[in-house]
Amino acid sequence: MTNTNTANTDTNTAVLATLELQGADIARQWKAITKGDKARFTQHTQANGFDMQLGKLMVALTEECEGRIKSTRLADCGINIVDKRRRSEAKWFVENEVECREFIAKSKKGFTSLTALQSAMSKANKKQASSKDDTTSTDKPKADATPKTSSEAKLLTKDEVFKQILDMCNQNDVETYDIAQMLVDMHTDAEHAVREAKRHSQQRVTSSNGVTLAKAI
């Protein structure tokens, strides 16, 4: 009787070995493709390479059309069949040729396409910009954390206050009528409080006068 577990193990081992062989073959092909892509990239970006010719033509057409190139003009020149992204990248390479070639020269691994080059340069520029921002923020003197006194603080005029209120209402979708009504209510409440205070004060005065008069009698 055949041992089922042993048979399954042998099958799995054979499958794994087959998948590993397939993977190794794919890896070999990929290395060849990558190597070919790098060689083609170098060839296409030479002085008379494909991307240089395409980029120069795109630059000339852009100047001719004073901006956006019409599709009919691309068709006239026969480059409408070239991928739109490739046309754009070739134009970008020609317009930034000096910077691109300097970046390529500094690269250890090289590039397989203009897309990869453009992406790498974009990341490097962002990193450099971020580093400059950090340096600038470090060099800046710390702001004085001491709060300004009332004499140092700049007071706003009533027109400036009004304008700020309107801006805040617009930004927060608040009706100016509601704010105005709240101000009126607040003013009314304040007037009522003042009247009540005066009334109580008068009552105390009256009461005090009455007591004084009674003592006198």
Secondary structure, DSSP 8 states (H G I E B T S, - for coil): ---HHHHHHHHHHHHHHHHHHHHHHHHHHHHHHHHHHHHHHHHHTSTTSHHHHHHHHHHHHHHHHTSS--HHHHHHTT-TTS-HHHHHHHHHHHHTHHHHHHHHHH-SS--SSHHHHHHHHHHHHHHHHHHHHHHHHHHS-----S---TTTS----HHHHHHHHHHHHHHTT--HHHHHHHHHHHHHHHHHHHHHHHHHHHHHHHHHHHHHHHHH-
